[in-house]
């Protein structure tokens, strides 16, 4: 009796794990108490079923883009190439 209940519970758990759907990435704009517009989206860590909401302001997004551009430019310079449009690339 115990074994059949355990097997049913285990099978149900396996089926429930297999039917979980990844979260859809919907972006939304929210306004916080300081009247700053923040863009929020859902992020799911690879290998996890837990979804976290991440909100960033326009200034934070611009800073992140700047950091990415700096790393990209440094990588291109280190490789000896030149990335057109970069401020470090002679025209």
Number of C-alpha atoms within 10 A of each C-alpha: 5 7 8 9 10 11 11 12 12 12 12 12 11 11 11 10 11 9 8 9 8 11 13 11 13 9 13 11 13 14 11 9 6 6 8 11 16 19 16 17 17 15 15 15 9 7 6 8 13 11 15 12 11 12 17 15 16 12 11 12 14 12 12 12 12 12 12 12 13 14 12 14 20 15 14 15 14 10 9 9 11 17 16 11 9 14 9 13 13 9 8
